[in-house]
């Protein structure tokens, strides 16, 4: 049968996030196994986390615009609180934007 393209993209994105997380864990373990400091990998892990969050925020924004997400969507109040907290923290890094 036909599967919604959006659903396929969500599955692809989730698989990519899982692949990136798995690769990061593998690098961490290899670094530890070689006696290196695995915390040197943190900038890479944080970069990937920020990239993933950016993509997710863009997806949710698009969902709001197309009305795929609305007031009754489960978890939306928690997302709102998380985003408000994020904006507050980001405003300290980018005060000229706020």
C-alpha positions, 0 to 999 in steps of 0.5 A: 500500500501507499505510505505517506511521504512524511511518515517515510521521511520521519522514519528515515530521519529517526534511523539517521539519528540512531545511526549517529548516536550509535557511531558516537557511542562506538567512537567513545568506547574506542577512545576509552579503549585506547586510553584516550580521553573520550570527553574530547568527542563532546563537541562532535556529540553536541554538534550532532545534537544541535543539528538534530534539534534544529531539524526537529524544530523545523519539522514541528514548525512545518507541522504547525503551519500545515495544521498537522499539529494543533492545540490537542496534540499530546505533548505540545504544552511540554514542547512549548515549555521546553522551547521557551526555556531554550529561547531564554538560554539562547538569548544569553548567547545571542542577546542582539537577536532578542 
